[in-house]
């Protein structure tokens, strides 16, 4: 299966999964269980993907704490809070599959919080009608990764970490005028990248490939993601291969990230804090959410709470570090240590704050990408043999994601992607080794095209400039004038980028600093594609909907903008088009029409 060829290694697999988070792990498990030989590739070290930062919990309408709950109400909440631009059929799959996904984790050994009588505990999360969030302390994502990694190891699925993929490979394709694959005729062949640890080039051959590479929230300077992840690398890879992007303007800003000390800026203060009874106060000690969302207060939709905090700060009622207060000092210490142990330790270690006695200082942080790759209901892209799952895809959460739905999304659609990729792979013969001339070309670093192995001498300055632009023009509040200026700056930066990159030389593979610059250069390349799509889509959508708020168009306009906005590559340029959102049919249409949420002001729990 592995063949060494000097400066690179060739790999031959049925299914290759790119991304070591919960979506990638679940996809790899399912592809293996369907009879495929699988390789899982991750740029991070094993067991430490972005998923470990998902703290609050995973949703399922189990009806344990609230017997009236069911999958239809869960789906209704998801569609309504997504402001009706999610694909209802995918939401139906998500919510119907949730109980089975949670049960599977329990059967595999997940240590979710239990009631004294042995039932799973379910907590409130923002904008949910009922308590349906299952959790492990306040570190649920880490627990899910532990469980999935154990399943991967038991199956002896091959893993490769510290590998950065630079390009997808295709066969039998006709190129467009810009030299990139024509997605209507291309078939996935594999991928090529760099093994950062062993400092060598690597090539992967496969019958089908799954992208599970995460989102793009690190294009903002204040983000809950770590600084080495979520630059939209998978989105860039697929876009260059001819896959359309959709709803890229929909970026969720979590209401509560740390604002002090400076080195912790954006670090998540989980929604579980508010789910357990935490309240928000401005600098005047006023519980301000009663002015913005009196029905559910701190447990309103994330976009509403984030904008409320933004407004409080902008109008001079913020704290000294440009945040607001999050307060749990009224909760018993035992409950804090039982339900929020990681938050207790995080604030104590980083900020020197004992949250049982002192208020936390928080503010909005870029947290989740609702936009992403366009795939069908079975996670297939329009490139034959290329699948995707997790935060890299779109049309599941609409314009605003419910807390607790992201972990669920990764498991449900990761499983679907793994199954479908395996089915596809079984239809094809075993991939053959390249012919000698092609292998020779891949071994010669001098012959690589500029989109394979390139490096900037100053990528950090590019990254900072990109983040500054996005903070200024495409954050919580947007306008036509700022978006237009931002687009001009991003396009100018793009021109500078391609004028300054150079080919990464073979004799530079042992230079640690250049390796770091190489990785950061590719993050900049991905960020430029992502930022252009965010800004163009935000400029096109002349309304406010969910996480997308336009100060010059502050209201929803369903007559014109009940649509999904797509970005496609034509002749080397990004072209936008829109399609009407699929009409909701069947039982969900009735449930949404009749649905109303009980008032919950966070004082009864």
ZAGUKOL-425137 format. One line per field, with one value per residue (C-alpha): residue number from 1; x, y, z; residue in one letter. Coordinates in Angstrom, 2 decimals, m for minus. Layout:
<atoms>
tidren c(NUM ...)
x c(X ...)
y c(Y ...)
z c(Z ...)
gufi c(a ...)
</atoms>
This chain:
<atoms>
tidren c(1 2 3 4 5 6 7 8 9 10 11 12 13 14 15 16 17 18 19 20 21 22 23 24 25 26 27 28 29 30 31 32 33 34 35 36 37 38 39 40 41 42 43 44 45 46 47 48 49 50 51 52 53 54 55 56 57 58 59 60 61 62 63 64 65 66 67 68 69 70 71 72 73 74 75 76 77 78 79 80 81 82 83 84 85 86 87 88 89 90 91 92 93 94 95 96 97 98 99 100 101 102 103 104 105 106 107 108 109 110 111 112 113 114 115 116 117 118 119 120 121 122 123 124 125 126 127 128 129 130 131 132 133 134 135 136 137 138 139 140 141 142 143 144 145 146 147 148 149 150 151 152 153 154 155 156 157 158 159 160 161 162 163 164 165 166 167 168 169 170 171 172 173 174 175 176 177 178 179 180 181 182 183 184 185 186 187 188 189 190 191 192 193 194 195 196 197 198 199 200 201 202 203 204 205 206 207 208 209 210 211 212 213 214 215 216 217 218 219 220 221 222 223 224 225 226 227 228 229 230 231 232 233 234 235 236 237 238 239 240 241 242 243 244 245 246 247 248 249 250 251 252 253 254 255 256 257 258 259 260 261 262 263 264 265 266 267 268 269 270 271 272 273 274 275 276 277 278 279 280 281 282 283 284 285 286 287 288 289 290 291 292 293 294 295 296 297 298 299 300 301 302 303 304 305 306 307 308 309 310 311 312 313 314 315 316 317 318 319 320 321 322 323 324 325 326 327 328 329 330 331 332 333 334 335 336 337 338 339 340 341 342 343 344 345 346 347 348 349 350 351 352 353 354 355 356 357 358 359 360 361 362 363 364 365 366 367 368 369 370 371 372 373 374 375 376 377 378 379 380 381 382 383 384 385 386 387 388 389 390 391 392 393 394 395 396 397 398 399 400 401 402 403 404 405 406 407 408 409 410 411 412 413 414 415 416 417 418 419 420 421 422 423 424 425 426 427 428 429 430 431 432 433 434 435 436 437 438 439 440 441 442 443 444 445 446 447 448 449 450 451 452 453 454 455 456 457 458 459 460 461 462 463 464 465 466 467 468 469 470 471 472 473 474 475 476 477 478 479 480 481 482 483 484 485 486 487 488 489 490 491 492 493 494 495 496 497 498 499 500 501 502 503 504 505 506 507 508 509 510 511 512 513 514 515 516 517 518 519 520 521 522 523 524 525 526 527 528 529 530 531 532 533 534 535 536 537 538 539 540 541 542 543 544 545 546 547 548 549 550 551 552 553 554 555 556 557 558 559 560 561 562 563 564 565 566 567 568 569 570 571 572 573 574 575 576 577 578 579 580 581 582 583 584 585 586 587 588 589 590 591 592 593 594 595 596 597 598 599 600 601 602 603 604 605)
x c(0.00 2.92 5.65 8.71 10.06 12.96 11.67 8.03 5.77 2.92 m0.23 m3.00 m6.39 m10.05 m11.19 m9.12 m10.52 m8.94 m9.61 m9.13 m12.10 m15.38 m16.74 m13.59 m13.35 m17.00 m16.65 m13.56 m15.33 m18.34 m16.28 m14.27 m17.40 m18.75 m15.73 m13.31 m9.61 m9.36 m6.68 m7.42 m5.16 m4.95 m2.80 m3.07 m1.75 m3.91 m6.67 m6.32 m8.57 m10.71 m13.59 m11.96 m12.87 m16.60 m17.60 m21.30 m22.90 m24.66 m28.38 m30.97 m34.70 m34.71 m37.58 m35.81 m36.04 m38.97 m41.22 m42.98 m39.80 m39.44 m37.42 m40.00 m39.72 m35.92 m36.07 m38.49 m36.13 m33.23 m35.09 m36.67 m33.47 m31.64 m34.03 m35.52 m32.62 m31.41 m32.37 m35.30 m34.58 m31.07 m32.42 m34.95 m32.15 m30.10 m32.83 m34.27 m30.79 m29.88 m31.12 m29.32 m26.09 m26.13 m27.05 m24.14 m21.73 m23.11 m22.73 m19.14 m18.39 m19.13 m19.29 m22.20 m23.63 m26.33 m29.17 m29.19 m31.72 m29.38 m31.05 m28.96 m29.00 m30.09 m29.42 m30.91 m29.08 m29.94 m33.09 m34.08 m37.70 m36.76 m33.75 m32.10 m28.34 m26.45 m23.02 m19.86 m19.00 m18.17 m15.80 m18.12 m16.15 m13.03 m15.01 m16.48 m13.02 m11.78 m14.58 m14.20 m10.40 m10.83 m13.18 m10.70 m7.86 m9.93 m10.58 m6.88 m7.75 m4.58 m3.89 m1.43 m1.12 1.00 0.24 m0.82 m2.71 m1.95 m4.05 m6.61 m5.74 m8.09 m8.25 m10.18 m10.94 m11.21 m9.60 m11.29 m9.58 m7.98 m6.25 m8.40 m10.55 m13.96 m16.08 m18.70 m16.22 m13.53 m13.10 m11.16 m7.84 m6.19 m4.29 m0.79 0.75 3.61 4.42 5.47 6.95 9.09 9.71 8.84 6.37 3.51 1.06 m2.21 m4.12 m7.74 m11.08 m13.03 m12.10 m13.92 m13.17 m13.84 m11.44 m13.51 m14.57 m13.09 m13.56 m9.82 m10.06 m11.10 m8.58 m10.90 m11.95 m12.68 m10.51 m6.81 m4.42 m3.32 m6.76 m9.91 m8.58 m10.90 m8.25 m10.75 m13.05 m10.16 m9.18 m12.73 m13.40 m10.29 m11.61 m14.87 m17.13 m19.50 m19.66 m22.96 m24.11 m20.53 m21.71 m23.22 m20.54 m21.64 m20.18 m20.54 m21.74 m19.20 m15.48 m12.82 m11.67 m8.89 m5.99 m4.99 m3.42 m6.79 m8.81 m11.62 m11.20 m14.66 m16.73 m19.15 m22.89 m23.24 m22.51 m25.74 m27.47 m26.74 m28.08 m25.40 m26.66 m25.27 m24.73 m23.40 m21.02 m24.02 m24.87 m28.04 m29.31 m29.60 m31.00 m34.46 m34.32 m33.38 m35.05 m37.27 m38.88 m35.70 m33.13 m29.59 m30.86 m31.97 m30.49 m26.73 m26.95 m29.39 m27.30 m24.06 m25.58 m26.98 m23.51 m22.07 m24.63 m24.02 m20.29 m20.80 m23.15 m20.67 m22.02 m19.16 m16.38 m12.89 m11.67 m14.58 m16.75 m19.71 m20.06 m21.12 m22.15 m22.63 m21.80 m25.41 m24.96 m23.82 m20.12 m21.01 m23.04 m20.25 m17.64 m19.97 m21.31 m18.64 m15.30 m13.30 m14.64 m13.84 m10.25 m9.92 m10.82 m8.80 m5.66 m5.80 m7.47 m7.05 m10.83 m12.76 m16.08 m17.91 m17.05 m16.28 m17.90 m16.35 m15.51 m16.69 m17.47 m18.38 m15.91 m15.99 m17.09 m18.75 m19.08 m22.64 m21.52 m19.37 m19.26 m22.34 m23.13 m26.24 m28.19 m25.69 m22.68 m21.63 m20.07 m20.47 m16.94 m17.25 m15.85 m15.45 m17.55 m17.59 m18.96 m18.81 m18.30 m16.82 m20.32 m23.40 m27.22 m27.73 m27.80 m29.05 m28.28 m27.71 m26.64 m28.21 m25.71 m25.23 m26.14 m22.56 m21.31 m24.50 m23.98 m20.45 m21.60 m24.75 m23.28 m19.84 m21.53 m23.43 m20.28 m18.35 m21.08 m21.53 m17.78 m17.38 m20.25 m18.69 m15.23 m16.54 m17.64 m14.10 m10.99 m7.89 m5.93 m2.75 0.65 1.32 3.20 6.94 6.78 4.04 5.84 9.03 7.22 5.84 9.30 10.79 9.93 11.07 8.23 5.46 2.87 2.49 m0.65 1.15 4.19 4.67 5.95 5.91 8.74 6.28 3.02 2.27 1.89 m0.51 m2.57 m2.79 m3.84 m6.57 m7.91 m7.88 m9.88 m12.45 m12.81 m13.54 m15.91 m17.51 m18.02 m21.23 m22.45 m21.91 m22.78 m22.45 m19.76 m17.55 m18.02 m17.09 m13.92 m13.12 m13.47 m11.12 m8.54 m8.85 m8.48 m5.45 m3.97 m4.65 m2.67 0.20 0.11 0.50 3.21 5.29 4.99 7.83 8.36 9.33 12.74 13.57 16.67 14.51 12.59 14.83 14.40 11.88 11.10 10.46 8.19 6.16 6.05 4.95 1.98 1.05 1.32 m1.27 m3.49 m3.26 m4.13 m7.22 m8.19 m8.17 m10.68 m12.86 m12.80 m13.65 m16.65 m17.81 m17.62 m19.16 m22.03 m22.60 m22.66 m25.12 m27.54 m29.30 m31.14 m30.40 m30.92 m29.53 m25.79 m25.71 m26.67 m26.62 m26.96 m28.20 m30.77 m31.70 m34.76 m35.45 m36.79 m38.38 m39.86 m36.41 m33.85 m35.38 m32.54 m29.19 m26.27 m23.69 m20.14 m18.76 m15.47 m15.75 m12.70 m10.65 m13.19 m15.65 m19.21 m22.27 m25.77 m28.80 m31.36 m34.67 m34.64 m36.34 m39.95 m40.63 m43.12 m44.82 m45.25 m42.50 m44.44 m47.32 m45.05 m43.28 m46.58 m48.03 m44.84 m44.41 m41.77 m42.44 m41.00 m37.72 m35.90 m33.09 m34.29 m36.02 m32.87)
y c(0.00 2.39 2.89 5.07 7.09 9.15 12.60 11.57 8.71 7.38 6.15 4.05 3.81 3.30 6.34 9.23 11.58 15.02 16.34 14.75 16.27 14.61 14.77 13.20 10.54 9.55 9.46 7.24 4.85 4.54 4.10 1.36 m0.36 m0.38 m2.35 0.32 0.69 4.16 6.74 9.72 12.76 15.64 18.75 18.76 16.09 13.03 13.62 17.41 18.77 21.90 19.73 19.52 23.20 22.45 22.59 22.94 19.76 17.88 18.13 15.38 15.51 12.63 14.01 13.08 16.40 17.71 14.89 17.16 17.48 15.58 15.71 17.92 20.66 20.34 20.76 23.64 25.43 24.85 26.19 29.16 30.32 29.77 32.37 29.91 29.58 26.11 23.10 21.61 18.08 18.16 19.60 16.78 14.23 16.01 16.03 12.60 11.09 12.85 10.28 7.47 9.53 10.20 6.58 5.41 7.59 6.26 2.68 3.48 4.73 8.47 9.70 12.12 13.71 11.59 12.27 10.37 7.91 7.09 9.18 11.43 15.05 17.64 21.36 24.48 26.15 29.43 29.55 25.93 25.31 22.52 21.10 18.81 19.39 16.33 17.10 15.97 18.66 21.65 19.76 17.68 17.94 16.57 13.62 12.88 12.94 10.54 8.12 8.37 8.02 4.83 3.46 4.38 2.66 m0.48 m0.71 m0.11 2.69 4.32 7.85 10.49 13.74 16.85 16.69 19.81 19.15 21.67 20.45 17.85 15.66 14.62 12.33 12.25 15.91 18.72 21.93 25.32 28.29 29.16 25.78 24.37 21.23 21.35 19.99 18.59 16.11 15.71 12.74 12.73 10.96 11.91 14.75 16.07 17.80 18.08 15.91 18.64 16.27 14.22 17.21 15.40 15.65 13.19 12.02 10.21 8.11 7.14 6.20 8.74 11.58 13.28 16.85 17.37 20.25 22.70 26.30 29.74 31.91 32.63 35.19 37.44 38.52 37.70 34.08 31.09 29.00 28.52 30.55 27.56 26.39 27.44 29.49 27.77 25.49 22.80 25.40 26.72 23.22 22.42 25.84 25.52 22.10 23.63 23.18 26.09 27.91 28.89 31.33 32.42 35.69 33.75 33.80 33.31 35.49 33.72 36.23 35.33 35.08 36.25 39.88 39.96 39.32 40.15 36.75 35.09 37.39 35.40 32.25 30.79 31.21 28.41 28.92 26.30 29.11 30.83 27.47 26.80 30.19 32.77 36.32 39.22 42.67 45.92 48.30 49.84 46.41 46.30 42.97 44.41 41.38 42.28 45.23 43.10 39.70 39.71 36.35 34.31 36.83 35.39 32.26 34.10 33.28 33.78 36.50 38.49 38.19 39.02 42.16 43.18 42.99 44.85 47.62 47.90 48.34 50.75 52.91 53.25 50.68 48.22 47.32 48.77 46.01 46.53 43.70 43.06 41.02 37.38 36.50 33.12 34.26 33.53 29.81 27.29 26.47 22.76 23.34 25.38 22.71 19.94 21.54 24.13 22.82 23.79 27.34 27.63 26.56 28.58 31.92 31.23 30.18 32.75 35.80 35.18 35.28 32.99 32.82 31.64 35.02 37.38 38.28 37.25 39.87 38.73 39.93 38.54 36.23 34.76 31.21 29.25 29.21 28.54 28.96 26.48 23.97 23.14 19.43 17.34 15.57 12.68 14.98 14.68 17.64 18.07 16.67 12.91 11.04 14.16 14.32 16.72 16.88 19.01 22.76 22.83 22.35 24.57 24.70 22.84 25.77 28.56 32.10 31.27 28.00 26.70 25.88 22.11 21.45 21.58 18.43 16.70 17.88 16.43 13.00 12.73 13.99 12.54 9.14 9.83 11.03 7.95 5.60 7.31 7.59 3.89 2.95 5.06 3.56 0.01 0.73 1.54 m0.59 m0.26 2.88 2.23 3.81 6.89 6.44 7.19 10.65 11.78 10.36 12.07 15.39 15.10 14.28 17.41 20.33 22.73 21.59 22.21 24.75 27.87 26.56 23.50 24.51 28.25 30.48 34.14 35.73 37.72 35.74 36.96 40.55 39.39 37.44 40.38 42.70 40.27 39.99 43.77 44.24 41.61 43.02 46.46 45.60 42.16 41.73 41.84 45.02 45.62 48.25 48.71 51.37 49.39 46.15 47.85 49.29 45.92 44.12 46.58 45.98 42.19 42.15 44.43 42.16 39.17 40.80 41.51 37.93 36.37 38.86 38.04 34.25 32.10 28.38 26.52 25.01 21.37 22.27 24.37 21.41 21.27 24.96 25.10 28.80 28.37 25.41 27.65 30.34 27.74 26.72 30.32 31.19 28.57 29.82 33.29 31.88 30.16 33.25 35.41 33.13 32.95 36.69 37.58 35.24 36.57 40.20 39.68 37.65 40.13 42.99 41.14 40.31 43.65 42.76 41.64 37.96 35.99 36.51 38.83 42.35 45.31 48.72 50.11 47.29 46.45 44.29 40.87 41.04 37.69 38.96 39.36 37.64 34.34 32.81 31.09 32.97 30.90 31.70 29.87 30.14 31.04 31.91 32.54 34.98 34.61 34.93 35.08 33.80 33.12 30.34 30.27 28.34 24.97 25.19 23.33 20.50 17.80 17.71 20.29 22.96 22.51 22.36 25.60 27.34 26.35 26.45 28.83 28.66 28.82 31.87 31.07 33.86 31.77 32.21 28.85 26.77)
z c(0.00 0.62 m1.93 m1.24 m4.14 m2.85 m1.93 m1.74 m0.76 m2.88 m1.14 m2.67 m0.92 m1.74 0.27 1.57 4.22 4.63 8.13 11.54 13.37 14.26 10.69 9.26 11.94 11.58 7.79 8.04 10.41 8.12 4.95 6.68 7.97 4.42 3.24 2.01 2.77 4.28 4.99 7.24 6.75 9.24 9.37 13.17 15.49 16.15 18.66 18.67 15.88 16.16 17.44 20.88 21.36 21.00 24.62 25.26 23.94 21.17 20.44 20.17 20.78 23.27 25.33 28.57 30.40 28.33 27.05 24.54 22.49 19.21 15.99 14.29 16.92 16.80 13.01 13.33 15.75 13.35 10.31 12.09 13.77 10.48 9.08 6.59 4.11 5.19 3.07 4.99 3.75 5.23 8.46 8.60 8.18 10.86 13.48 12.72 12.97 16.22 18.75 16.94 16.76 20.50 21.28 19.14 21.13 24.41 23.19 22.22 25.73 25.78 29.38 29.04 32.18 33.83 36.23 39.51 38.04 35.12 32.43 30.21 31.36 28.78 29.24 27.68 24.82 23.13 20.94 21.63 22.57 24.97 26.78 24.26 24.62 25.90 27.34 29.08 31.65 29.42 27.15 24.97 21.73 23.39 24.72 21.31 19.73 22.41 21.59 17.82 17.96 19.96 17.28 14.55 16.38 17.02 13.28 12.53 10.10 8.77 10.03 8.86 10.77 10.16 6.42 4.53 1.28 m1.46 m4.38 m5.42 m8.40 m11.21 m14.21 m17.48 m17.14 m19.64 m18.47 m18.55 m20.17 m16.83 m16.67 m13.86 m14.06 m15.63 m12.77 m15.11 m16.58 m13.89 m11.59 m8.35 m8.53 m5.28 m3.69 m3.26 m0.27 2.17 5.17 7.60 10.17 7.76 5.48 2.27 m0.56 m0.54 m3.18 m2.49 m5.00 m4.30 m5.80 m3.74 m1.42 1.47 2.50 6.22 6.73 8.78 8.34 7.76 10.86 11.26 8.48 11.39 14.04 16.96 16.63 18.83 16.51 17.19 15.08 12.98 11.82 9.98 7.09 4.61 3.09 2.06 0.57 m1.51 m2.69 m3.81 m5.34 m7.49 m8.57 m9.76 m6.72 m6.04 m2.71 m1.08 1.63 2.34 3.89 6.80 9.51 13.10 15.84 19.16 21.77 24.45 23.88 26.30 25.83 28.42 28.77 25.20 24.49 25.19 22.91 21.27 23.36 23.76 26.90 26.11 25.71 28.42 30.90 29.90 29.54 33.21 34.31 33.50 32.89 30.84 32.37 30.94 32.72 34.51 35.93 33.83 32.51 29.02 27.14 28.44 26.03 23.02 23.51 26.62 25.81 26.23 27.44 27.37 25.61 22.51 19.08 18.89 16.24 18.38 21.55 19.70 18.14 21.52 23.06 20.06 20.55 24.29 23.67 20.75 22.81 25.68 28.10 27.67 30.06 30.04 27.70 25.27 26.49 28.81 31.98 32.09 35.63 37.37 40.90 41.92 41.08 43.72 43.53 43.34 40.16 38.57 39.31 38.13 34.94 34.05 35.35 32.28 32.30 35.99 35.31 32.07 33.63 36.76 34.87 32.08 33.61 37.35 37.74 40.10 38.23 41.35 42.96 40.08 36.77 33.45 30.81 27.35 23.84 20.40 18.60 15.08 15.74 12.93 9.16 8.04 4.43 2.57 m0.27 m2.28 m1.95 m2.49 0.22 0.12 0.59 m3.05 m4.84 m8.58 m9.03 m9.46 m6.47 m4.30 m1.12 1.84 5.38 8.51 8.73 5.21 3.68 3.77 3.75 7.02 9.47 7.24 8.40 12.07 13.72 16.90 19.63 19.90 16.27 14.95 16.68 15.57 11.99 11.87 13.00 10.89 7.63 8.29 8.43 5.19 3.40 4.50 3.33 m0.04 m0.70 0.01 m2.29 m5.04 m4.48 m4.81 m8.37 m9.53 m10.19 m8.01 m8.97 m10.93 m10.47 m12.58 m15.81 m15.51 m17.06 m14.67 m11.61 m12.69 m12.94 m9.41 m8.08 m9.61 m7.34 m10.05 m12.30 m9.79 m10.78 m8.65 m6.94 m5.55 m3.50 m3.06 m0.31 0.70 2.59 4.74 5.02 8.55 7.38 4.65 7.17 9.55 6.74 5.66 9.22 9.70 6.50 7.49 11.01 9.55 6.69 7.17 10.90 12.92 11.15 7.42 4.81 1.05 1.33 3.71 1.75 m1.52 0.01 1.56 m1.76 m3.45 m0.72 m0.87 m4.67 m4.45 m1.80 m4.03 m6.85 m4.45 m3.19 m6.63 m7.59 m4.50 m4.11 m5.30 m5.86 m2.72 m3.49 m2.84 m0.82 1.55 2.95 6.05 6.89 9.78 9.32 5.61 6.32 8.65 5.97 3.43 5.59 6.34 2.65 1.76 4.60 3.06 m0.37 1.05 3.04 m0.08 m1.81 1.29 1.96 m1.61 m1.45 1.93 0.83 m2.60 m1.13 1.70 m0.80 m3.03 m0.17 0.30 3.49 7.05 7.85 10.78 11.17 8.14 9.27 6.87 8.53 5.19 4.79 8.42 7.69 6.18 2.61 1.83 m1.42 m2.97 m0.77 0.33 m1.66 m1.37 m2.91 m4.82 m5.90 m8.94 m10.81 m14.49 m16.57 m13.45 m11.99 m9.13 m10.42 m8.14 m8.76 m6.57 m6.32 m4.50 m1.23 m1.53 m0.34 2.91 2.38 4.43 8.18 8.83 6.99 9.44 12.50 11.54 10.90 14.28 16.37 19.29 21.99 25.70 27.44 29.16 30.96 32.44 36.00 36.49 35.97)
gufi c(x x x x x x x x x x x x x x x x x x x x x x x x x x x x x x x x x x x x x x x x x x x x x x x x x x x x x x x x x x x x x x x x x x x x x x x x x x x x x x x x x x x x x x x x x x x x x x x x x x x x x x x x x x x x x x x x x x x x x x x x x x x x x x x x x x x x x x x x x x x x x x x x x x x x x x x x x x x x x x x x x x x x x x x x x x x x x x x x x x x x x x x x x x x x x x x x x x x x x x x x x x x x x x x x x x x x x x x x x x x x x x x x x x x x x x x x x x x x x x x x x x x x x x x x x x x x x x x x x x x x x x x x x x x x x x x x x x x x x x x x x x x x x x x x x x x x x x x x x x x x x x x x x x x x x x x x x x x x x x x x x x x x x x x x x x x x x x x x x x x x x x x x x x x x x x x x x x x x x x x x x x x x x x x x x x x x x x x x x x x x x x x x x x x x x x x x x x x x x x x x x x x x x x x x x x x x x x x x x x x x x x x x x x x x x x x x x x x x x x x x x x x x x x x x x x x x x x x x x x x x x x x x x x x x x x x x x x x x x x x x x x x x x x x x x x x x x x x x x x x x x x x x x x x x x x x x x x x x x x x x x x x x x x x x x x x x x x x x x x x x x x x x x x x x x x x x x x x x x x x x x x x x x x x x x x x x x x x x x x x x x x x x x x x x x x x x x x x x x x x x x x x x x)
</atoms>
